[in-house]
Amino acid sequence: MSHNEKNRISVDIYGQSYSIVGGESTSHIRLVASMVDDKMREIGSKNASLDTSKLAVLTAVNAVHDYLKLKEEMEELENELKKLKD
Amino acid sequence: MSHNEKNRISVDIYGQSYSIVGGESTSHIRLVASMVDDKMREIGSKNASLDTSKLAVLTAVNAVHDYLKLKEEMEELENELKKLKD
């Protein structure tokens, strides 16, 4: 599939349907949606009083935190690689 | 600061206050919150009809997508590193 082609697919996240458009494969979009759904259910099971909106914000907070941690690891790896190449 | 120490800090995301607890530094938590806030405002400005809950879910989708892309890059880097070490 061409990377310039845009896919529009419908996914279910936490009981709500979303139409996602992007240059990614449908399998990638489905994987992302299922990870968000899983994380919302996990956070929701521990915090029954949270409404969907707060639950989704905390899921986003969680994902951005994971992203930044991975970015730190990546920078360490890049430094290691740079040293080996020098 | 000890990494075992838990911090509870209050952050504002999209006009709502959240209490975040974690072993991370307050500056890290504040950075994560401001990134989520920025992303929600960015998505919201392009989709004025979305309610906060859908906006937050799409922000989480976005963050998980970025995470997976970074993970792919990381795996490539790890393979490169492995080859150089072998």
N, CA and C atoms of all chains as a GROMACS GRO file, in nm:
protein
  516
    1MET      N    1   0.084  -0.120   0.000
    1MET     CA    2   0.000   0.000   0.000
    1MET      C    3   0.088   0.125   0.000
    2SER      N    4   0.051   0.220  -0.079
    2SER     CA    5   0.126   0.344  -0.084
    2SER      C    6   0.113   0.420   0.048
    3HIS      N    7   0.222   0.484   0.090
    3HIS     CA    8   0.220   0.558   0.215
    3HIS      C    9   0.149   0.692   0.201
    4ASN      N   10   0.129   0.734   0.075
    4ASN     CA   11   0.061   0.862   0.054
    4ASN      C   12  -0.091   0.845   0.057
    5GLU      N   13  -0.134   0.720   0.048
    5GLU     CA   14  -0.277   0.692   0.047
    5GLU      C   15  -0.334   0.710   0.188
    6LYS      N   16  -0.448   0.777   0.198
    6LYS     CA   17  -0.506   0.797   0.331
    6LYS      C   18  -0.612   0.690   0.357
    7ASN      N   19  -0.607   0.632   0.474
    7ASN     CA   20  -0.708   0.534   0.514
    7ASN      C   21  -0.805   0.598   0.612
    8ARG      N   22  -0.933   0.568   0.593
    8ARG     CA   23  -1.031   0.612   0.693
    8ARG      C   24  -1.092   0.485   0.750
    9ILE      N   25  -1.070   0.460   0.877
    9ILE     CA   26  -1.132   0.342   0.934
    9ILE      C   27  -1.205   0.378   1.063
   10SER      N   28  -1.303   0.295   1.092
   10SER     CA   29  -1.384   0.318   1.211
   10SER      C   30  -1.338   0.222   1.321
   11VAL      N   31  -1.309   0.276   1.438
   11VAL     CA   32  -1.266   0.192   1.550
   11VAL      C   33  -1.354   0.221   1.671
   12ASP      N   34  -1.365   0.122   1.759
   12ASP     CA   35  -1.440   0.141   1.883
   12ASP      C   36  -1.343   0.158   1.999
   13ILE      N   37  -1.359   0.267   2.072
   13ILE     CA   38  -1.276   0.288   2.190
   13ILE      C   39  -1.368   0.321   2.306
   14TYR      N   40  -1.364   0.237   2.407
   14TYR     CA   41  -1.444   0.256   2.528
   14TYR      C   42  -1.591   0.277   2.494
   15GLY      N   43  -1.640   0.192   2.404
   15GLY     CA   44  -1.782   0.192   2.370
   15GLY      C   45  -1.827   0.303   2.277
   16GLN      N   46  -1.730   0.379   2.226
   16GLN     CA   47  -1.766   0.490   2.138
   16GLN      C   48  -1.695   0.468   2.003
   17SER      N   49  -1.764   0.500   1.895
   17SER     CA   50  -1.706   0.480   1.764
   17SER      C   51  -1.630   0.606   1.717
   18TYR      N   52  -1.510   0.585   1.661
   18TYR     CA   53  -1.428   0.696   1.611
   18TYR      C   54  -1.386   0.667   1.469
   19SER      N   55  -1.390   0.771   1.387
   19SER     CA   56  -1.341   0.759   1.251
   19SER      C   57  -1.200   0.818   1.247
   20ILE      N   58  -1.104   0.731   1.217
   20ILE     CA   59  -0.964   0.776   1.219
   20ILE      C   60  -0.911   0.781   1.076
   21VAL      N   61  -0.851   0.893   1.040
   21VAL     CA   62  -0.795   0.909   0.906
   21VAL      C   63  -0.644   0.925   0.916
   22GLY      N   64  -0.573   0.852   0.832
   22GLY     CA   65  -0.428   0.868   0.837
   22GLY      C   66  -0.359   0.788   0.730
   23GLY      N   67  -0.232   0.814   0.713
   23GLY     CA   68  -0.152   0.745   0.612
   23GLY      C   69  -0.107   0.607   0.659
   24GLU      N   70  -0.141   0.572   0.783
   24GLU     CA   71  -0.097   0.444   0.838
   24GLU      C   72  -0.184   0.328   0.789
   25SER      N   73  -0.130   0.208   0.805
   25SER     CA   74  -0.207   0.088   0.768
   25SER      C   75  -0.325   0.072   0.864
   26THR      N   76  -0.428   0.003   0.817
   26THR     CA   77  -0.544  -0.020   0.904
   26THR      C   78  -0.503  -0.103   1.026
   27SER      N   79  -0.408  -0.195   1.010
   27SER     CA   80  -0.367  -0.277   1.125
   27SER      C   81  -0.298  -0.191   1.231
   28HIS      N   82  -0.221  -0.092   1.186
   28HIS     CA   83  -0.156  -0.002   1.282
   28HIS      C   84  -0.262   0.080   1.357
   29ILE      N   85  -0.358   0.134   1.282
   29ILE     CA   86  -0.464   0.215   1.344
   29ILE      C   87  -0.544   0.132   1.445
   30ARG      N   88  -0.574   0.007   1.404
   30ARG     CA   89  -0.649  -0.081   1.496
   30ARG      C   90  -0.570  -0.113   1.622
   31LEU      N   91  -0.438  -0.133   1.606
   31LEU     CA   92  -0.352  -0.162   1.721
   31LEU      C   93  -0.352  -0.043   1.818
   32VAL      N   94  -0.335   0.078   1.762
   32VAL     CA   95  -0.334   0.200   1.846
   32VAL      C   96  -0.467   0.210   1.922
   33ALA      N   97  -0.579   0.193   1.850
   33ALA     CA   98  -0.711   0.204   1.912
   33ALA      C   99  -0.728   0.101   2.024
   34SER      N  100  -0.682  -0.022   2.001
   34SER     CA  101  -0.700  -0.125   2.104
   34SER      C  102  -0.612  -0.098   2.225
   35MET      N  103  -0.494  -0.037   2.202
   35MET     CA  104  -0.408  -0.002   2.315
   35MET      C  105  -0.472   0.109   2.400
   36VAL      N  106  -0.534   0.207   2.331
   36VAL     CA  107  -0.601   0.315   2.405
   36VAL      C  108  -0.721   0.258   2.481
   37ASP      N  109  -0.798   0.172   2.416
   37ASP     CA  110  -0.914   0.108   2.480
   37ASP      C  111  -0.870   0.029   2.604
   38ASP      N  112  -0.766  -0.053   2.589
   38ASP     CA  113  -0.714  -0.131   2.702
   38ASP      C  114  -0.673  -0.042   2.818
   39LYS      N  115  -0.597   0.065   2.786
   39LYS     CA  116  -0.546   0.152   2.891
   39LYS      C  117  -0.661   0.224   2.962
   40MET      N  118  -0.764   0.267   2.885
   40MET     CA  119  -0.879   0.332   2.948
   40MET      C  120  -0.951   0.237   3.042
   41ARG      N  121  -0.965   0.111   2.999
   41ARG     CA  122  -1.032   0.012   3.085
   41ARG      C  123  -0.950  -0.016   3.210
   42GLU      N  124  -0.818  -0.020   3.193
   42GLU     CA  125  -0.730  -0.046   3.307
   42GLU      C  126  -0.740   0.068   3.409
   43ILE      N  127  -0.728   0.192   3.361
   43ILE     CA  128  -0.736   0.307   3.452
   43ILE      C  129  -0.878   0.315   3.512
   44GLY      N  130  -0.980   0.289   3.429
   44GLY     CA  131  -1.119   0.294   3.476
   44GLY      C  132  -1.149   0.192   3.584
   45SER      N  133  -1.087   0.073   3.573
   45SER     CA  134  -1.114  -0.032   3.671
   45SER      C  135  -1.057   0.004   3.808
   46LYS      N  136  -0.954   0.089   3.806
   46LYS     CA  137  -0.892   0.130   3.933
   46LYS      C  138  -0.954   0.258   3.988
   47ASN      N  139  -1.027   0.331   3.903
   47ASN     CA  140  -1.086   0.459   3.943
   47ASN      C  141  -1.229   0.467   3.893
   48ALA      N  142  -1.316   0.394   3.961
   48ALA     CA  143  -1.454   0.380   3.915
   48ALA      C  144  -1.529   0.513   3.909
   49SER      N  145  -1.482   0.612   3.986
   49SER     CA  146  -1.556   0.738   3.994
   49SER      C  147  -1.526   0.834   3.878
   50LEU      N  148  -1.424   0.801   3.798
   50LEU     CA  149  -1.385   0.893   3.689
   50LEU      C  150  -1.483   0.888   3.572
   51ASP      N  151  -1.519   1.005   3.519
   51ASP     CA  152  -1.601   1.005   3.398
   51ASP      C  153  -1.512   0.980   3.276
   52THR      N  154  -1.575   0.952   3.161
   52THR     CA  155  -1.500   0.914   3.041
   52THR      C  156  -1.398   1.020   2.999
   53SER      N  157  -1.436   1.145   3.012
   53SER     CA  158  -1.348   1.253   2.971
   53SER      C  159  -1.219   1.255   3.054
   54LYS      N  160  -1.234   1.246   3.186
   54LYS     CA  161  -1.115   1.246   3.274
   54LYS      C  162  -1.031   1.120   3.251
   55LEU      N  163  -1.102   1.009   3.231
   55LEU     CA  164  -1.035   0.881   3.205
   55LEU      C  165  -0.950   0.892   3.078
   56ALA      N  166  -1.005   0.954   2.976
   56ALA     CA  167  -0.933   0.969   2.849
   56ALA      C  168  -0.814   1.063   2.866
   57VAL      N  169  -0.832   1.171   2.943
   57VAL     CA  170  -0.720   1.263   2.966
   57VAL      C  171  -0.608   1.191   3.039
   58LEU      N  172  -0.642   1.111   3.141
   58LEU     CA  173  -0.539   1.039   3.217
   58LEU      C  174  -0.473   0.932   3.129
   59THR      N  175  -0.548   0.875   3.036
   59THR     CA  176  -0.489   0.780   2.941
   59THR      C  177  -0.388   0.852   2.851
   60ALA      N  178  -0.424   0.973   2.808
   60ALA     CA  179  -0.331   1.053   2.727
   60ALA      C  180  -0.207   1.089   2.807
   61VAL      N  181  -0.226   1.124   2.934
   61VAL     CA  182  -0.113   1.156   3.023
   61VAL      C  183  -0.020   1.036   3.032
   62ASN      N  184  -0.079   0.919   3.050
   62ASN     CA  185  -0.004   0.794   3.058
   62ASN      C  186   0.079   0.769   2.932
   63ALA      N  187   0.013   0.787   2.817
   63ALA     CA  188   0.080   0.760   2.688
   63ALA      C  189   0.194   0.858   2.663
   64VAL      N  190   0.172   0.986   2.697
   64VAL     CA  191   0.277   1.087   2.676
   64VAL      C  192   0.394   1.060   2.771
   65HIS      N  193   0.363   1.018   2.893
   65HIS     CA  194   0.468   0.980   2.988
   65HIS      C  195   0.553   0.865   2.929
   66ASP      N  196   0.487   0.759   2.880
   66ASP     CA  197   0.558   0.646   2.820
   66ASP      C  198   0.644   0.693   2.703
   67TYR      N  199   0.588   0.785   2.624
   67TYR     CA  200   0.660   0.838   2.507
   67TYR      C  201   0.789   0.907   2.551
   68LEU      N  202   0.779   0.993   2.653
   68LEU     CA  203   0.897   1.068   2.698
   68LEU      C  204   1.003   0.975   2.757
   69LYS      N  205   0.959   0.871   2.829
   69LYS     CA  206   1.054   0.774   2.887
   69LYS      C  207   1.128   0.701   2.776
   70LEU      N  208   1.053   0.662   2.672
   70LEU     CA  209   1.114   0.592   2.559
   70LEU      C  210   1.211   0.684   2.486
   71LYS      N  211   1.176   0.811   2.478
   71LYS     CA  212   1.262   0.910   2.411
   71LYS      C  213   1.395   0.924   2.487
   72GLU      N  214   1.388   0.922   2.620
   72GLU     CA  215   1.511   0.927   2.700
   72GLU      C  216   1.599   0.806   2.672
   73GLU      N  217   1.535   0.687   2.670
   73GLU     CA  218   1.609   0.563   2.641
   73GLU      C  219   1.673   0.571   2.503
   74MET      N  220   1.597   0.626   2.409
   74MET     CA  221   1.643   0.639   2.272
   74MET      C  222   1.765   0.730   2.264
   75GLU      N  223   1.763   0.838   2.338
   75GLU     CA  224   1.876   0.932   2.338
   75GLU      C  225   2.002   0.865   2.394
   76GLU      N  226   1.983   0.783   2.498
   76GLU     CA  227   2.096   0.709   2.554
   76GLU      C  228   2.155   0.614   2.450
   77LEU      N  229   2.065   0.546   2.380
   77LEU     CA  230   2.106   0.451   2.276
   77LEU      C  231   2.179   0.523   2.163
   78GLU      N  232   2.128   0.639   2.127
   78GLU     CA  233   2.193   0.718   2.021
   78GLU      C  234   2.334   0.761   2.061
   79ASN      N  235   2.348   0.798   2.189
   79ASN     CA  236   2.481   0.836   2.238
   79ASN      C  237   2.577   0.718   2.234
   80GLU      N  238   2.524   0.602   2.275
   80GLU     CA  239   2.605   0.480   2.276
   80GLU      C  240   2.651   0.448   2.132
   81LEU      N  241   2.558   0.460   2.040
   81LEU     CA  242   2.586   0.432   1.899
   81LEU      C  243   2.690   0.530   1.845
   82LYS      N  244   2.677   0.654   1.883
   82LYS     CA  245   2.768   0.759   1.837
   82LYS      C  246   2.910   0.727   1.885
   83LYS      N  247   2.922   0.684   2.012
   83LYS     CA  248   3.053   0.652   2.068
   83LYS      C  249   3.117   0.536   1.993
   84LEU      N  250   3.035   0.435   1.958
   84LEU     CA  251   3.086   0.317   1.888
   84LEU      C  252   3.131   0.353   1.747
   85LYS      N  253   3.063   0.452   1.688
   85LYS     CA  254   3.097   0.491   1.550
   85LYS      C  255   3.218   0.582   1.543
   86ASP      N  256   3.243   0.658   1.652
   86ASP     CA  257   3.355   0.754   1.652
   86ASP      C  258   3.490   0.683   1.647
   87MET      N  259   1.618   1.414   4.453
   87MET     CA  260   1.496   1.351   4.508
   87MET      C  261   1.501   1.200   4.490
   88SER      N  262   1.460   1.129   4.591
   88SER     CA  263   1.460   0.984   4.581
   88SER      C  264   1.356   0.938   4.480
   89HIS      N  265   1.391   0.831   4.407
   89HIS     CA  266   1.298   0.781   4.306
   89HIS      C  267   1.184   0.700   4.368
   90ASN      N  268   1.202   0.664   4.495
   90ASN     CA  269   1.097   0.586   4.561
   90ASN      C  270   0.989   0.677   4.620
   91GLU      N  271   1.024   0.805   4.631
   91GLU     CA  272   0.931   0.901   4.688
   91GLU      C  273   0.818   0.929   4.588
   92LYS      N  274   0.694   0.931   4.637
   92LYS     CA  275   0.582   0.960   4.547
   92LYS      C  276   0.545   1.107   4.557
   93ASN      N  277   0.528   1.168   4.441
   93ASN     CA  278   0.485   1.307   4.438
   93ASN      C  279   0.338   1.314   4.398
   94ARG      N  280   0.265   1.401   4.467
   94ARG     CA  281   0.128   1.428   4.425
   94ARG      C  282   0.123   1.574   4.384
   95ILE      N  283   0.098   1.598   4.257
   95ILE     CA  284   0.088   1.738   4.218
   95ILE      C  285  -0.040   1.761   4.138
   96SER      N  286  -0.085   1.885   4.143
   96SER     CA  287  -0.207   1.922   4.074
   96SER      C  288  -0.171   1.994   3.944
   97VAL      N  289  -0.227   1.948   3.834
   97VAL     CA  290  -0.200   2.012   3.705
   97VAL      C  291  -0.333   2.047   3.638
   98ASP      N  292  -0.327   2.148   3.551
   98ASP     CA  293  -0.446   2.187   3.474
   98ASP      C  294  -0.432   2.138   3.331
   99ILE      N  295  -0.532   2.062   3.286
   99ILE     CA  296  -0.532   2.016   3.147
   99ILE      C  297  -0.668   2.051   3.087
  100TYR      N  298  -0.665   2.134   2.985
  100TYR     CA  299  -0.786   2.174   2.912
  100TYR      C  300  -0.892   2.227   3.009
  101GLY      N  301  -0.846   2.312   3.102
  101GLY     CA  302  -0.937   2.381   3.194
  101GLY      C  303  -0.988   2.297   3.310
  102GLN      N  304  -0.933   2.176   3.322
  102GLN     CA  305  -0.977   2.087   3.430
  102GLN      C  306  -0.856   2.054   3.517
  103SER      N  307  -0.877   2.047   3.648
  103SER     CA  308  -0.767   2.018   3.738
  103SER      C  309  -0.754   1.868   3.762
  104TYR      N  310  -0.630   1.817   3.758
  104TYR     CA  311  -0.605   1.674   3.782
  104TYR      C  312  -0.498   1.659   3.888
  105SER      N  313  -0.518   1.561   3.974
  105SER     CA  314  -0.418   1.530   4.074
  105SER      C  315  -0.340   1.408   4.025
  106ILE      N  316  -0.212   1.428   4.000
  106ILE     CA  317  -0.130   1.320   3.945
  106ILE      C  318  -0.032   1.270   4.051
  107VAL      N  319  -0.030   1.140   4.074
  107VAL     CA  320   0.060   1.081   4.172
  107VAL      C  321   0.159   0.992   4.099
  108GLY      N  322   0.286   1.006   4.134
  108GLY     CA  323   0.384   0.919   4.070
  108GLY      C  324   0.523   0.938   4.126
  109GLY      N  325   0.612   0.849   4.089
  109GLY     CA  326   0.750   0.855   4.137
  109GLY      C  327   0.834   0.954   4.057
  110GLU      N  328   0.774   1.017   3.957
  110GLU     CA  329   0.848   1.110   3.872
  110GLU      C  330   0.863   1.247   3.938
  111SER      N  331   0.958   1.324   3.888
  111SER     CA  332   0.978   1.461   3.937
  111SER      C  333   0.857   1.546   3.900
  112THR      N  334   0.835   1.653   3.977
  112THR     CA  335   0.722   1.741   3.946
  112THR      C  336   0.743   1.805   3.808
  113SER      N  337   0.868   1.834   3.772
  113SER     CA  338   0.891   1.898   3.641
  113SER      C  339   0.853   1.802   3.527
  114HIS      N  340   0.880   1.673   3.546
  114HIS     CA  341   0.840   1.576   3.443
  114HIS      C  342   0.688   1.569   3.432
  115ILE      N  343   0.620   1.563   3.546
  115ILE     CA  344   0.474   1.555   3.545
  115ILE      C  345   0.414   1.680   3.480
  116ARG      N  346   0.471   1.797   3.514
  116ARG     CA  347   0.422   1.922   3.454
  116ARG      C  348   0.445   1.924   3.303
  117LEU      N  349   0.558   1.871   3.259
  117LEU     CA  350   0.587   1.866   3.115
  117LEU      C  351   0.485   1.778   3.044
  118VAL      N  352   0.460   1.658   3.100
  118VAL     CA  353   0.363   1.566   3.041
  118VAL      C  354   0.226   1.634   3.031
  119ALA      N  355   0.184   1.698   3.141
  119ALA     CA  356   0.052   1.763   3.143
  119ALA      C  357   0.044   1.874   3.038
  120SER      N  358   0.151   1.951   3.024
  120SER     CA  359   0.146   2.061   2.927
  120SER      C  360   0.145   2.008   2.784
  121MET      N  361   0.213   1.893   2.761
  121MET     CA  362   0.210   1.833   2.627
  121MET      C  363   0.069   1.783   2.593
  122VAL      N  364   0.001   1.722   2.692
  122VAL     CA  365  -0.136   1.674   2.670
  122VAL      C  366  -0.228   1.794   2.646
  123ASP      N  367  -0.212   1.898   2.727
  123ASP     CA  368  -0.294   2.019   2.712
  123ASP      C  369  -0.275   2.080   2.572
  124ASP      N  370  -0.148   2.094   2.530
  124ASP     CA  371  -0.118   2.150   2.397
  124ASP      C  372  -0.184   2.067   2.288
  125LYS      N  373  -0.169   1.933   2.297
  125LYS     CA  374  -0.221   1.845   2.192
  125LYS      C  375  -0.373   1.852   2.187
  126MET      N  376  -0.438   1.859   2.304
  126MET     CA  377  -0.585   1.871   2.306
  126MET      C  378  -0.628   2.001   2.240
  127ARG      N  379  -0.558   2.109   2.269
  127ARG     CA  380  -0.593   2.239   2.209
  127ARG      C  381  -0.569   2.236   2.058
  128GLU      N  382  -0.462   2.169   2.016
  128GLU     CA  383  -0.431   2.161   1.873
  128GLU      C  384  -0.542   2.082   1.800
  129ILE      N  385  -0.577   1.965   1.855
  129ILE     CA  386  -0.681   1.883   1.791
  129ILE      C  387  -0.816   1.956   1.799
  130GLY      N  388  -0.842   2.021   1.913
  130GLY     CA  389  -0.968   2.094   1.932
  130GLY      C  390  -0.985   2.210   1.834
  131SER      N  391  -0.873   2.278   1.804
  131SER     CA  392  -0.882   2.393   1.714
  131SER      C  393  -0.917   2.350   1.572
  132LYS      N  394  -0.881   2.224   1.538
  132LYS     CA  395  -0.910   2.174   1.404
  132LYS      C  396  -1.046   2.104   1.396
  133ASN      N  397  -1.102   2.071   1.514
  133ASN     CA  398  -1.229   1.996   1.519
  133ASN      C  399  -1.319   2.057   1.625
  134ALA      N  400  -1.375   2.173   1.592
  134ALA     CA  401  -1.450   2.251   1.690
  134ALA      C  402  -1.573   2.177   1.743
  135SER      N  403  -1.622   2.078   1.667
  135SER     CA  404  -1.745   2.010   1.707
  135SER      C  405  -1.723   1.898   1.810
  136LEU      N  406  -1.595   1.862   1.835
  136LEU     CA  407  -1.569   1.750   1.926
  136LEU      C  408  -1.590   1.790   2.073
  137ASP      N  409  -1.655   1.703   2.150
  137ASP     CA  410  -1.665   1.729   2.293
  137ASP      C  411  -1.533   1.688   2.361
  138THR      N  412  -1.517   1.732   2.487
  138THR     CA  413  -1.390   1.711   2.558
  138THR      C  414  -1.352   1.564   2.565
  139SER      N  415  -1.451   1.478   2.586
  139SER     CA  416  -1.422   1.336   2.599
  139SER      C  417  -1.362   1.278   2.470
  140LYS      N  418  -1.425   1.309   2.356
  140LYS     CA  419  -1.373   1.259   2.227
  140LYS      C  420  -1.237   1.320   2.196
  141LEU      N  421  -1.224   1.448   2.230
  141LEU     CA  422  -1.097   1.519   2.210
  141LEU      C  423  -0.986   1.449   2.289
  142ALA      N  424  -1.016   1.413   2.413
  142ALA     CA  425  -0.916   1.348   2.497
  142ALA      C  426  -0.882   1.209   2.443
  143VAL      N  427  -0.983   1.135   2.395
  143VAL     CA  428  -0.957   1.002   2.338
  143VAL      C  429  -0.867   1.016   2.214
  144LEU      N  430  -0.897   1.112   2.129
  144LEU     CA  431  -0.814   1.131   2.009
  144LEU      C  432  -0.673   1.177   2.044
  145THR      N  433  -0.660   1.251   2.153
  145THR     CA  434  -0.527   1.290   2.201
  145THR      C  435  -0.450   1.167   2.248
  146ALA      N  436  -0.519   1.078   2.317
  146ALA     CA  437  -0.457   0.952   2.361
  146ALA      C  438  -0.417   0.868   2.239
  147VAL      N  439  -0.504   0.862   2.138
  147VAL     CA  440  -0.474   0.789   2.014
  147VAL      C  441  -0.346   0.845   1.952
  148ASN      N  442  -0.339   0.975   1.946
  148ASN     CA  443  -0.222   1.043   1.891
  148ASN      C  444  -0.094   1.009   1.967
  149ALA      N  445  -0.103   1.012   2.100
  149ALA     CA  446   0.014   0.986   2.184
  149ALA      C  447   0.059   0.841   2.170
  150VAL      N  448  -0.036   0.747   2.164
  150VAL     CA  449   0.000   0.605   2.151
  150VAL      C  450   0.062   0.580   2.012
  151HIS      N  451   0.008   0.647   1.912
  151HIS     CA  452   0.066   0.637   1.777
  151HIS      C  453   0.212   0.684   1.778
  152ASP      N  454   0.238   0.802   1.838
  152ASP     CA  455   0.375   0.854   1.846
  152ASP      C  456   0.465   0.756   1.920
  153TYR      N  457   0.410   0.696   2.027
  153TYR     CA  458   0.487   0.600   2.106
  153TYR      C  459   0.528   0.479   2.020
  154LEU      N  460   0.433   0.426   1.944
  154LEU     CA  461   0.464   0.308   1.862
  154LEU      C  462   0.565   0.340   1.752
  155LYS      N  463   0.553   0.459   1.693
  155LYS     CA  464   0.649   0.500   1.590
  155LYS      C  465   0.790   0.510   1.648
  156LEU      N  466   0.798   0.569   1.768
  156LEU     CA  467   0.927   0.583   1.834
  156LEU      C  468   0.984   0.446   1.869
  157LYS      N  469   0.897   0.354   1.907
  157LYS     CA  470   0.938   0.218   1.942
  157LYS      C  471   0.998   0.148   1.819
  158GLU      N  472   0.937   0.168   1.704
  158GLU     CA  473   0.991   0.111   1.580
  158GLU      C  474   1.132   0.166   1.552
  159GLU      N  475   1.146   0.298   1.565
  159GLU     CA  476   1.277   0.362   1.544
  159GLU      C  477   1.380   0.306   1.640
  160MET      N  478   1.335   0.285   1.764
  160MET     CA  479   1.422   0.234   1.870
  160MET      C  480   1.471   0.093   1.835
  161GLU      N  481   1.380   0.012   1.783
  161GLU     CA  482   1.417  -0.125   1.747
  161GLU      C  483   1.520  -0.126   1.633
  162GLU      N  484   1.503  -0.033   1.539
  162GLU     CA  485   1.602  -0.022   1.430
  162GLU      C  486   1.739   0.015   1.486
  163LEU      N  487   1.737   0.111   1.580
  163LEU     CA  488   1.860   0.158   1.642
  163LEU      C  489   1.927   0.044   1.720
  164GLU      N  490   1.845  -0.034   1.790
  164GLU     CA  491   1.898  -0.147   1.867
  164GLU      C  492   1.963  -0.251   1.776
  165ASN      N  493   1.899  -0.274   1.660
  165ASN     CA  494   1.957  -0.368   1.564
  165ASN      C  495   2.090  -0.318   1.510
  166GLU      N  496   2.093  -0.188   1.482
  166GLU     CA  497   2.216  -0.126   1.431
  166GLU      C  498   2.329  -0.140   1.534
  167LEU      N  499   2.293  -0.114   1.659
  167LEU     CA  500   2.388  -0.122   1.770
  167LEU      C  501   2.440  -0.265   1.785
  168LYS      N  502   2.348  -0.360   1.773
  168LYS     CA  503   2.383  -0.501   1.787
  168LYS      C  504   2.484  -0.542   1.678
  169LYS      N  505   2.458  -0.495   1.557
  169LYS     CA  506   2.549  -0.527   1.446
  169LYS      C  507   2.688  -0.471   1.470
  170LEU      N  508   2.694  -0.348   1.522
  170LEU     CA  509   2.823  -0.284   1.548
  170LEU      C  510   2.899  -0.354   1.659
  171LYS      N  511   2.825  -0.410   1.754
  171LYS     CA  512   2.890  -0.477   1.868
  171LYS      C  513   2.937  -0.618   1.833
  172ASP      N  514   2.868  -0.680   1.737
  172ASP     CA  515   2.901  -0.819   1.701
  172ASP      C  516   3.039  -0.829   1.635
   0.00000   0.00000   0.00000
